[in-house]
Amino acid sequence: MSSDRINILKLFAMIKKAFVRGTSLLLVVLFLYASLSKLSDYGKFRTNIAESPFIGRFAGVLAWFIPAAEIYISIMLLFAVTRLNGLYASFVLMLAFSVYIALLLGSGSEVPCECGGILNEMSWETHLVFNCVFTALSGSAALLERRRLRQVRPAA
């Protein structure tokens, strides 16, 4: 194999690794910001969840579970040994949020956003696009990280 081809492969590997790390960092910032915003005004967050036609009856559990999950996933994303699982969890959580928003939009319900902070200022349509972008980023990063780890540790 020529040295130019090897250099290009190394460059692509570096870009993929940077994408995974950058996406992980973006998700950490997003989840920590959102979770701390929710916890800082917990009463309002719980009340907003309770008003939801789909998840209102689970407000007590979800009001603690969602921020706790966001913090836990953020911690997982910070460490190489747990990053892949953190990316999988990020994908699932962002997909769940996206499905929830799509259901709200489809139902025509007027429910306040309970995401916290500046995220509350987005329209539901904008929020759905935002969540879909982060769902795609986390899914793509998970696939790249899984492929990289398989190359580093081949299956037995």
PyMOL commands that set and color helices and strands:
alter all, ss='L'
color gray80, all
select helices_A, chain A and resi 3-40+42-50+56-78+80-107+117-121+124-152
alter helices_A, ss='H'
color red, helices_A
deselect
rebuild
show_as cartoon
